[in-house]
């Protein structure tokens, strides 16, 4: 199975959130929307105080006395205060739409609204006759810059609230072994006990290893070799269930085995490959796991063929969980992508060595 160019023209797989109420949306979508909840009194107060502090400092540059400084501050406040309030209200009104955008688009949209708000503030000064020369470009740039700082503050505030939620999600992921997967495995072992006892014993050993890793104490990171070993145990169990329908291909670079990953980050990607590639297809699918070291970066790919006409699609929670946990451990040095191209789905991770 060829997969080297799957992500060459990468595009994120969007899952439709529709017009569902906020309470019915997945947790990760709700969290992104709540970042832009700028109608809270505390958020408005902090934003206004921050902008007012910037205005007061900026007014010092052209003032030669206290009176001149106060006058300049008052003039700039007359433009900046309505602009920042307009930005806060607009972002609050559009928080649902902004939260559903990809992260880069969120920044572009928020800073673009800031530029418009800056032009609005400048227009007020011109309308009131308080500005001889209208600094339209400077006002737009200032509005974009201030809005970018405010968005960064909102995201840092949301991230500060994440550790408890992240720990809870990790504990849930570690403790989660799908009930029907467990029952299917035990039924397969029972069926093999009499005819192929050695195979049944091997199956139960794989299940034991899977549970041992899944129920272990949470760690910040584990080596890639451990994640690959866990994936191997999982696929060995599913191989008994699906037989020839599950075709596994490995391409492992031993020099990449010491790279650090969040625990159980590879497992949901392999589960997705089996669930959406092998399970719905009467002829099965190919699941390919590859690792490759490229200088100071390790590239990990989990690829699977998808049956034609398959309308089965998840809500993206597992992929979003992987992306968030990778960002928490490696920040901008880690990267996660996924794409479906010509009937082949690929999840790709890039992590520093």
C-alpha positions as a printed NumPy array, in Angstrom:
array([[  0.   ,   0.   ,   0.   ],
       [  1.462,   3.34 ,  -1.049],
       [  1.066,   6.142,   1.464],
       [  4.015,   8.486,   0.965],
       [  1.957,  11.187,  -0.745],
       [ -1.27 ,  10.961,   1.188],
       [ -0.531,  14.129,   3.144],
       [  1.204,  16.033,   0.347],
       [ -1.97 ,  18.055,  -0.211],
       [ -3.126,  17.808,   3.362],
       [ -6.559,  18.891,   4.479],
       [ -8.144,  18.323,   7.879],
       [-11.181,  16.083,   8.07 ],
       [-13.941,  18.258,   9.456],
       [-16.775,  16.649,  11.385],
       [-20.053,  18.43 ,  11.063],
       [-21.258,  19.969,  14.273],
       [-24.403,  21.328,  12.673],
       [-26.529,  23.658,  14.715],
       [-26.656,  21.482,  17.806],
       [-26.943,  23.177,  21.198],
       [-23.656,  23.798,  22.965],
       [-24.444,  21.266,  25.692],
       [-24.883,  18.501,  23.093],
       [-21.561,  19.135,  21.345],
       [-18.481,  17.015,  22.058],
       [-16.373,  18.238,  24.967],
       [-13.43 ,  19.294,  22.808],
       [-15.701,  21.425,  20.589],
       [-17.348,  23.056,  23.606],
       [-13.928,  23.908,  25.055],
       [-12.863,  25.655,  21.835],
       [-16.102,  27.662,  21.716],
       [-15.802,  28.702,  25.363],
       [-12.384,  30.241,  24.663],
       [-14.216,  33.049,  22.852],
       [-16.845,  33.597,  25.546],
       [-15.85 ,  37.263,  25.942],
       [-19.174,  38.442,  27.378],
       [-18.172,  37.53 ,  30.927],
       [-17.818,  40.56 ,  33.181],
       [-14.35 ,  39.563,  34.351],
       [-13.097,  39.127,  30.8  ],
       [-14.515,  42.496,  29.706],
       [-13.013,  44.252,  32.734],
       [ -9.549,  42.766,  32.22 ],
       [ -9.579,  43.553,  28.494],
       [-10.631,  47.161,  29.087],
       [ -7.996,  47.663,  31.799],
       [ -5.301,  46.168,  29.564],
       [ -6.196,  48.374,  26.598],
       [ -6.452,  51.42 ,  28.855],
       [ -2.969,  50.709,  30.218],
       [ -1.614,  50.481,  26.655],
       [ -3.323,  53.763,  25.777],
       [ -1.917,  55.51 ,  28.868],
       [  1.628,  54.413,  28.039],
       [  1.253,  55.336,  24.349],
       [  0.019,  58.81 ,  25.315],
       [  3.245,  59.47 ,  27.214],
       [  5.288,  59.548,  24.007],
       [  3.715,  62.74 ,  22.687],
       [  3.003,  64.522,  25.972],
       [  5.27 ,  67.192,  27.482],
       [  3.194,  67.745,  30.624],
       [  0.719,  65.946,  32.848],
       [ -2.165,  67.933,  31.392],
       [ -1.12 ,  67.09 ,  27.85 ],
       [ -0.785,  63.442,  28.825],
       [ -4.269,  63.374,  30.37 ],
       [ -5.719,  65.097,  27.298],
       [ -4.03 ,  62.676,  24.913],
       [ -5.114,  59.717,  27.043],
       [ -8.72 ,  60.914,  26.998],
       [ -8.673,  61.321,  23.206],
       [ -7.175,  57.888,  22.625],
       [ -9.593,  56.351,  25.132],
       [-12.475,  57.829,  23.139],
       [-11.325,  55.719,  20.194],
       [ -9.951,  52.603,  21.878],
       [-12.699,  51.948,  24.433],
       [-15.594,  51.723,  21.923],
       [-13.336,  49.671,  19.632],
       [-12.394,  47.107,  22.266],
       [-16.004,  46.829,  23.478],
       [-17.167,  46.336,  19.891],
       [-14.534,  43.611,  19.432],
       [-15.529,  41.84 ,  22.654],
       [-19.23 ,  41.869,  21.789],
       [-18.623,  40.734,  18.204],
       [-16.352,  37.87 ,  19.281],
       [-18.873,  36.844,  21.934],
       [-21.674,  36.838,  19.365],
       [-19.57 ,  34.778,  16.947],
       [-18.02 ,  32.455,  19.552],
       [-19.757,  29.362,  18.149],
       [-18.552,  30.022,  14.605],
       [-15.037,  30.95 ,  15.774],
       [-14.76 ,  27.859,  17.968],
       [-15.565,  25.561,  15.05 ],
       [-12.743,  26.975,  12.911],
       [ -9.26 ,  25.402,  12.772],
       [ -6.764,  27.087,  15.082],
       [ -4.976,  29.159,  12.369],
       [ -8.326,  30.374,  11.06 ],
       [ -9.345,  31.374,  14.6  ],
       [ -6.301,  33.631,  14.84 ],
       [ -6.893,  35.139,  11.394],
       [-10.575,  35.795,  12.1  ],
       [ -9.975,  37.283,  15.557],
       [ -7.141,  39.57 ,  14.451],
       [ -9.106,  40.566,  11.361],
       [-11.994,  41.64 ,  13.589],
       [ -9.451,  43.537,  15.684],
       [ -8.241,  45.425,  12.622],
       [-11.837,  46.352,  11.758],
       [-12.401,  47.489,  15.35 ],
       [ -9.261,  49.647,  15.133],
       [-10.549,  51.311,  11.965],
       [-13.902,  51.834,  13.716],
       [-12.17 ,  53.619,  16.602],
       [-10.218,  55.797,  14.184],
       [-13.445,  56.657,  12.393],
       [-14.931,  57.888,  15.661],
       [-12.009,  60.262,  16.146],
       [-12.437,  61.615,  12.618],
       [-16.205,  61.943,  13.071],
       [-15.73 ,  63.93 ,  16.286],
       [-13.075,  66.125,  14.715],
       [-10.372,  64.979,  17.154],
       [ -7.917,  63.766,  14.489],
       [ -6.511,  66.031,  11.798],
       [ -4.926,  63.182,   9.852],
       [ -6.744,  59.832,  10.061],
       [ -4.171,  57.076,  10.781],
       [ -6.237,  54.299,   9.221],
       [ -3.42 ,  51.797,   8.686],
       [ -1.866,  52.415,  12.102],
       [ -5.261,  52.003,  13.765],
       [ -5.924,  48.744,  11.918],
       [ -2.476,  47.421,  12.854],
       [ -2.929,  48.438,  16.49 ],
       [ -6.351,  46.793,  16.609],
       [ -4.984,  43.579,  15.097],
       [ -2.058,  43.516,  17.537],
       [ -4.184,  44.142,  20.625],
       [ -6.756,  41.552,  19.539],
       [ -3.987,  38.987,  19.001],
       [ -2.754,  39.605,  22.552],
       [ -6.293,  39.246,  23.908],
       [ -6.838,  35.989,  22.01 ],
       [ -3.525,  34.655,  23.317],
       [ -4.61 ,  35.552,  26.862],
       [ -7.967,  33.82 ,  26.38 ],
       [ -6.27 ,  30.68 ,  25.081],
       [ -3.722,  30.659,  27.897],
       [ -6.582,  31.005,  30.377],
       [ -8.334,  28.031,  28.772],
       [ -5.094,  26.033,  28.787],
       [ -4.586,  26.819,  32.485],
       [ -7.895,  25.097,  33.137],
       [ -6.901,  22.049,  31.101],
       [ -4.641,  19.992,  33.435],
       [ -7.486,  18.563,  35.514],
       [ -9.555,  17.858,  32.426],
       [ -6.573,  16.415,  30.59 ],
       [ -5.768,  14.119,  33.518],
       [ -9.372,  12.972,  33.628],
       [ -9.439,  12.282,  29.879],
       [ -6.152,  10.406,  30.085],
       [ -7.431,   8.304,  32.983],
       [-10.595,   7.587,  30.996],
       [ -8.576,   6.607,  27.937],
       [ -6.255,   4.378,  29.955],
       [ -9.133,   2.663,  31.735],
       [-11.218,   2.335,  28.583],
       [-11.253,  -1.057,  26.946],
       [-14.343,  -1.235,  24.763],
       [-16.702,  -3.809,  26.305],
       [-17.544,  -5.509,  23.019],
       [-13.812,  -5.744,  22.212],
       [-13.222,  -7.469,  25.559],
       [-16.151,  -9.844,  25.051],
       [-15.079, -10.668,  21.495],
       [-11.549, -11.408,  22.698],
       [-12.737, -13.684,  25.503],
       [-15.14 , -15.477,  23.147],
       [-12.296, -16.005,  20.678],
       [-10.138, -17.43 ,  23.452],
       [-12.929, -19.785,  24.57 ],
       [-13.379, -21.003,  21.011],
       [ -9.646, -21.724,  20.739],
       [ -9.155, -23.423,  24.112],
       [ -9.896, -26.972,  22.962],
       [ -8.76 , -26.92 ,  19.344],
       [ -5.754, -24.59 ,  19.578],
       [ -4.813, -24.15 ,  23.253],
       [ -1.438, -22.591,  22.442],
       [ -3.126, -19.939,  20.308],
       [ -5.688, -19.284,  23.05 ],
       [ -2.881, -18.868,  25.572],
       [ -1.093, -16.403,  23.281],
       [ -4.328, -14.463,  22.811],
       [ -4.867, -14.148,  26.565],
       [ -1.254, -13.073,  27.038],
       [ -1.761, -10.295,  24.499],
       [ -4.938,  -9.238,  26.303],
       [ -3.095,  -9.259,  29.623],
       [ -0.361,  -7.013,  28.231],
       [ -2.969,  -4.668,  26.788],
       [ -4.659,  -4.329,  30.173],
       [ -1.354,  -3.93 ,  31.968],
       [ -0.487,  -0.894,  29.864],
       [ -4.005,   0.531,  29.822],
       [ -4.425,   0.392,  33.6  ],
       [ -0.897,   1.494,  34.521],
       [ -0.277,   4.736,  36.398],
       [ -0.288,   7.765,  34.13 ],
       [  3.148,   8.985,  33.054],
       [  4.136,  12.112,  31.232],
       [  5.78 ,  10.21 ,  28.401],
       [  6.859,   6.743,  27.267],
       [  9.298,   5.6  ,  24.538],
       [  7.956,   4.957,  21.053],
       [  9.086,   1.319,  21.312],
       [  6.593,   0.756,  24.144],
       [  3.751,   2.264,  22.131],
       [  4.622,   0.025,  19.164],
       [  4.705,  -3.026,  21.417],
       [  1.233,  -2.194,  22.738],
       [ -0.073,  -1.735,  19.181],
       [  1.398,  -5.119,  18.274],
       [ -0.466,  -6.826,  21.136],
       [ -3.708,  -5.128,  20.125],
       [ -3.379,  -6.081,  16.466],
       [ -2.501,  -9.674,  17.411],
       [ -5.813,  -9.888,  19.284],
       [ -7.767,  -8.393,  16.394],
       [ -5.951, -10.72 ,  13.967],
       [ -7.605, -13.694,  15.667],
       [-10.998, -12.057,  15.286],
       [-10.706, -10.862,  11.681],
       [ -8.26 , -13.416,  10.29 ],
       [ -7.179, -12.672,   6.731],
       [ -9.383,  -9.578,   6.611],
       [ -6.804,  -7.771,   8.745],
       [ -3.513,  -7.381,   6.903],
       [ -0.827,  -5.609,   8.907],
       [  2.342,  -4.085,   7.464],
       [  5.175,  -2.822,   9.683],
       [  8.007,  -0.501,   8.729],
       [  9.89 ,   0.351,  11.919],
       [ 13.03 ,   2.455,  12.129],
       [ 14.934,   1.24 ,  15.197],
       [ 16.788,   4.567,  15.486],
       [ 13.461,   6.232,  16.28 ],
       [ 12.46 ,   3.889,  19.109],
       [ 13.64 ,   6.181,  21.917],
       [ 11.487,   9.145,  20.919],
       [  9.057,  10.192,  23.671],
       [  5.284,  10.087,  23.28 ],
       [  2.349,  10.614,  25.644],
       [  1.231,   7.161,  26.873],
       [ -1.489,   5.414,  24.867],
       [ -1.386,   8.012,  22.102],
       [ -0.804,   5.476,  19.325],
       [ -3.474,   3.052,  20.542],
       [ -6.578,   5.094,  19.517],
       [ -5.09 ,   5.628,  16.047],
       [ -4.619,   1.886,  15.56 ],
       [ -8.111,   1.223,  16.953],
       [ -9.556,   3.722,  14.474],
       [ -7.736,   1.997,  11.62 ],
       [ -9.318,  -1.331,  12.551],
       [-12.745,   0.107,  13.346],
       [-13.122,   2.223,  10.201],
       [-10.974,   0.214,   7.806],
       [-11.261,  -3.488,   8.604],
       [-14.53 ,  -3.874,  10.484],
       [-16.962,  -2.392,   7.905],
       [-15.286,  -4.069,   4.904],
       [-16.231,  -7.613,   3.849],
       [-12.801,  -8.057,   2.264],
       [-10.897,  -6.373,   5.079],
       [ -8.214,  -3.737,   4.85 ],
       [ -4.503,  -3.111,   5.101],
       [ -3.243,  -1.402,   8.248],
       [  0.275,  -0.031,   7.931],
       [  2.34 ,   1.347,  10.807],
       [  5.619,   3.035,   9.965],
       [  8.233,   5.01 ,  11.863],
       [ 11.127,   6.943,  10.398],
       [ 13.758,   9.2  ,  11.874],
       [ 14.548,  12.291,   9.835],
       [ 17.316,  14.194,  11.56 ],
       [ 15.947,  15.448,  14.868],
       [ 12.364,  14.492,  14.031],
       [ 10.575,  11.138,  14.13 ],
       [  7.662,  10.624,  11.737],
       [  5.018,   8.081,  12.742],
       [  2.278,   7.078,  10.31 ],
       [ -0.769,   4.884,  10.838],
       [ -2.418,   4.195,   7.496],
       [ -5.437,   2.105,   6.527],
       [ -7.523,   1.53 ,   3.453],
       [-11.179,   2.546,   3.698],
       [-13.977,   0.604,   1.959],
       [-15.561,   2.403,  -0.966],
       [-18.829,   4.128,  -0.157],
       [-18.307,   3.85 ,   3.583],
       [-20.376,   6.517,   5.258],
       [-19.196,   5.603,   8.706],
       [-17.391,   8.472,  10.372],
       [-16.62 ,   9.148,  14.013],
       [-16.933,  12.453,  15.837],
       [-13.18 ,  13.097,  15.784],
       [-12.809,  12.907,  19.561],
       [ -9.939,  10.402,  19.459],
       [ -8.021,  12.445,  16.873],
       [ -8.569,  15.667,  18.801],
       [ -7.446,  13.963,  22.014],
       [ -4.226,  12.839,  20.316],
       [ -3.605,  16.342,  18.968],
       [ -4.134,  18.037,  22.341],
       [ -1.985,  15.591,  24.301],
       [  0.815,  15.844,  21.737],
       [  0.71 ,  19.639,  22.035],
       [  0.849,  19.435,  25.825],
       [  4.017,  17.316,  25.73 ],
       [  5.901,  18.792,  22.77 ],
       [  4.133,  22.133,  22.144],
       [  5.092,  23.518,  18.706],
       [  7.721,  20.807,  18.187],
       [  5.015,  18.156,  17.911],
       [  2.685,  17.943,  14.947],
       [ -0.376,  15.833,  14.174],
       [ -2.186,  15.562,  10.84 ],
       [ -4.838,  13.311,   9.354],
       [ -6.236,  12.999,   5.859],
       [ -8.377,  10.77 ,   3.664],
       [ -7.177,  10.617,   0.058],
       [ -8.335,   8.177,  -2.629],
       [ -9.713,   5.634,  -0.177],
       [ -6.662,   5.662,   2.103],
       [ -6.75 ,   7.293,   5.528],
       [ -3.547,   8.362,   7.244],
       [ -2.771,   9.748,  10.687],
       [  0.701,  11.257,  10.906],
       [  2.661,  12.366,  13.967],
       [  5.92 ,  14.297,  14.007],
       [  7.807,  14.435,  17.304],
       [ 11.29 ,  15.595,  18.315],
       [ 13.845,  12.96 ,  19.254]])
